[in-house]
Amino acid sequence: MADEEQIIETVDENGNIIKFELYDIVEVDEQEYALLLPVEAEAGEEDELVLMRLTKDGEDYLFETIDDDAEFDKVAEYVENLEDEEEEE
């Protein structure tokens, strides 16, 4: 079975629907975070990885923005370290 893209739709603060491809899920301090790539990047923009907190609500997963700067920085640093390890292999 081939890996199929998982597309996540979120709504921004202006009510616009934004589609992301689920790139990966990482766990930091027993909390899961989703790494998302915008499906439709603006012309000339690089794909910018988006970090969101994952919480489970029954059978569904909820994607939440990370409002705490310290929490965001910790997760971003973890992801950067993962990328550095992959480049060294």
Buried (B, 14 or more C-beta within 10 A) or exposed (E): EEEEEEEBEBEEEEEEEBEBBBBEEBEBEEBBBBBBBBBEEEEEEEEEBBBBBBEEEEEEBEBEEBEEEEBBEBBBEBBEEEEEEEEEE
